[in-house]
Amino acid sequence: REVDDALIASAKLVVAHRGFAATQAGEIVSALSAGLIGTGHFRTELGDLVQREASPSRSPGQVTVFKSLGLVAQDLYAAELVLRNAAAEGLGVSCPF
């Protein structure tokens, strides 16, 4: 597991595919099984964000978790989209790597 149930329960979830996330993503399956979240907890799917059919959360302090189930192309696109939007809005901190 990459994150605990408390984080999943407190975050807005963006997933590659709702059906797969609800049955195959360990963190999400655990939170669903524990009754901490329901399927309505999923904010949107990545494809909806890419096609601009949904907008990312913009609330100060809001945590968003993206779960892709191992599709590296979607991970990279999501990271690039987050980086581009943050830079356009003057958000984030540059860290040496």
Disulfide bonds with the S-S distance in Angstrom:
none
